């Protein structure tokens, strides 16, 4: 009977444990430095964006993208890549489309 009580107590404690105690990547705090590194890497590694020269700023999970890209596709893709990074709460896309890189505009 004693073992049954212990087992029952264990299950009650497990059921009462907040889910925030579990390992959950989506809710794990991420530093601005880690976000910065991950966004820069994603932008630089992307064949369309080729974003190694783009400026990235991060403050409290808000990413600001600055610089010039060749076209609207690159601008939208850069924003999409930044939004996918864990810890990013929003993206301020201040990228401009360069008329030199894209003479059609």
FENZI-V792412 format. One record per helix or strand of 2 or more residues. SS is the DSSP state (helix for helix, strand for strand). FROM is the first residue (numbers start at 1). LEN is the number of residues. If there is no record, write none. Layout:
# FENZI-V792412
ss: {SS:SS}
from: {FROM:FROM}
len: {LEN:LEN}
This chain:
# FENZI-V792412
ss: {helix:helix:helix:helix:helix:strand:strand:helix:strand}
from: {2:19:25:32:51:55:62:72:90}
len: {15:3:3:14:3:5:8:12:8}
